[in-house]
């Protein structure tokens, strides 16, 4: 019984990374048309308040762009960044800020994604933003 428990723990640590109150199995980003789609999966969550999605470019520091409410252990998450067309940067770096109920937090690994949006879409996004 003791050997089985040790074996399970070794597998968990091999395929997951522990951050604050969550084991993150994977964290990926991909360019999809005008947006960037972030996906991650947790193996176990405990005492977790929220995930904060943060983005930066090579020219700027991280900024918070969204919040995701935890669903519980063994959950998959998707966050779509719909505001990347407003910038002229081509490479974006993302990370998750994993916040526990006691407000302690840690950060996931950083992932980068290359993204290219047409000049027409970028200009139209800027014009729309002026009238909001």
C-alpha positions in Angstrom: 0.0 0.0 0.0 2.8 2.4 0.9 4.6 1.7 -2.4 1.4 2.4 -4.4 1.0 5.7 -2.7 4.6 6.7 -3.4 4.2 5.6 -7.0 1.1 7.8 -7.4 2.8 10.8 -5.9 5.8 10.3 -8.2 3.5 10.2 -11.2 1.6 13.3 -10.1 4.9 15.3 -9.7 6.2 14.1 -13.0 3.3 15.2 -15.1 2.1 18.1 -13.0 3.6 21.2 -11.4 2.4 22.4 -8.0 1.6 26.1 -7.8 -0.1 27.5 -4.7 -3.3 25.6 -4.4 -3.2 23.8 -7.8 -1.4 21.1 -9.7 -1.1 22.4 -13.3 -0.9 19.5 -15.7 -0.4 21.7 -18.8 -0.7 25.4 -19.8 -0.7 26.2 -23.6 -1.4 29.1 -25.8 -2.2 29.3 -29.6 -3.1 31.9 -32.1 -6.6 31.5 -33.4 -7.6 34.1 -36.0 -7.8 37.5 -34.3 -7.5 36.0 -30.8 -5.1 34.0 -28.6 -6.6 31.0 -26.9 -5.1 29.9 -23.5 -5.8 26.4 -22.2 -4.8 24.7 -19.0 -5.8 21.7 -16.9 -5.5 21.1 -13.2 -5.0 17.7 -11.5 -5.9 18.9 -8.0 -7.1 22.1 -6.6 -7.4 23.0 -2.9 -8.0 26.3 -1.2 -8.1 28.1 -4.5 -9.7 31.5 -4.9 -9.0 32.3 -8.6 -6.7 32.2 -11.6 -5.5 35.6 -12.8 -4.4 35.6 -16.5 -1.5 38.0 -17.1 0.1 39.0 -20.4 3.2 40.9 -21.4 5.2 41.8 -24.5 9.0 42.1 -24.8 8.5 45.9 -24.4 6.2 45.9 -21.4 5.7 44.2 -18.0 2.9 41.8 -17.1 -0.6 43.2 -16.9 -3.7 41.5 -15.6 -6.1 40.8 -18.5 -8.7 38.4 -16.9 -9.9 36.3 -14.0 -11.1 32.7 -14.1 -13.1 31.1 -11.3 -11.8 27.7 -10.2 -14.1 24.7 -11.0 -12.4 22.1 -8.8 -9.9 19.3 -9.2 -9.4 17.7 -12.6 -10.8 20.7 -14.5 -10.0 22.1 -17.9 -10.0 25.9 -18.5 -10.1 28.1 -21.5 -9.4 31.9 -21.7 -9.6 33.7 -25.0 -7.6 37.0 -25.2 -9.6 39.1 -27.6 -7.6 42.3 -27.2 -4.3 41.4 -28.9 -5.2 42.9 -32.2 -4.9 46.4 -30.6 -1.2 46.2 -30.3 1.6 46.1 -32.9 3.5 43.4 -31.0 3.9 40.0 -32.6 5.0 37.9 -29.6 3.0 37.7 -26.4 4.0 36.0 -23.1 1.4 34.7 -20.7 1.3 33.3 -17.2 -1.2 32.4 -14.6 -1.3 34.0 -11.1 -2.7 31.3 -8.9 -4.4 32.9 -5.9 -5.4 31.0 -2.7 -8.3 31.9 -0.4 -5.8 33.4 2.1 -4.5 35.7 -0.8 -1.2 33.9 -1.1 -0.2 33.4 -4.7 2.3 31.9 -7.0 2.9 32.1 -10.8 2.8 29.4 -13.4 5.4 28.9 -16.0 5.5 31.6 -18.7 4.4 30.6 -22.2 4.9 32.6 -25.4 2.9 32.7 -28.6 3.5 34.4 -31.9 0.5 36.3 -33.3 -0.1 38.2 -36.4 -3.2 40.3 -37.2 -3.9 42.2 -40.4 -3.3 45.9 -40.4 -7.0 46.4 -41.3 -8.2 44.6 -38.2 -5.7 46.4 -36.0 -6.8 49.8 -37.4 -10.5 48.9 -37.0 -9.9 47.8 -33.4 -8.3 51.2 -32.6 -11.2 53.1 -34.2 -13.8 51.1 -32.3 -11.9 51.7 -29.0 -12.0 55.5 -29.6 -15.8 55.4 -29.5 -16.3 53.3 -26.4 
